[in-house]
Amino acid sequence: MTVATFNQPKDLGDLLLVQVSPGWSKDRVTLLGGSDYPLGQVLAKVAHKYQALDPSGAGPAKKAVAVLAERVDASAGDAPAVVIARGAVVARAELVWPAGITEPQQTAALDELNALGIVARATL
């Protein structure tokens, strides 16, 4: 007997473990165009637009401010999105980090998210 396995795409239930209130924990934002953003992407905010965190960059792009609550293809230009902005517990393993992020940079970003009430926890 063969057992089929299915690789289902991740959804918000995999990432968001607890939220204070859907209307308060999440915000609608604009993502900077030019990228395909995965669910769980850790984001920075630059000039009123959100983009992938860049911890080795300069300025506001190196500060974590939110976690993307959906996959958004913004390859063709700026796109609307929903982010987890405050008052939530997220699955640490589901967070998407930039390539090459160091452990100290990741720790600093998690501290920045924690200060906003976005707490990353390991899941069982």
LINVENGI-V386625 format. One line per field, one symbol per residue. ss: DSSP state (A for helix, B for strand, O for the rest). phi: phi as a letter, one per 20 degrees, with the letter a starting at -180 (. if undefined). psi: psi as a letter, one per 40 degrees, with the letter a starting at -180 (. if undefined). A space follows every 10 residues. Layout:
BEGIN
ss=???
phi=???
psi=???
END
This chain:
BEGIN
ss=OOOOOOOOOO OAAAABBBBO OAAAABBBBB BOOOBBBOOO BBBBBBOOBB BBOOOOOOAA AAOOOBBBOO OBBBOOOOBB BBBBOOOBBB BAAAOBOOOO OOAAAAAAAA AAAAAOOBBB BOOO
phi=.ddedceeff cgffeeebcf agfdfdcecd effocdeegn gfddcclmce bfgcfeedmf fedfcacfea ecedgeqgbf bdcedalbdd fgfefddfgn fegfffffff fffffendde cfde
psi=hhhhihgiii iddddhdiid hdeddiihih hhieihhihe hhiihhfeii iihgeeaiae eehheihhei hhhfdeiiii ihihdifihi hdeeihiihe hidddddddd dddddeehhh iii.
END
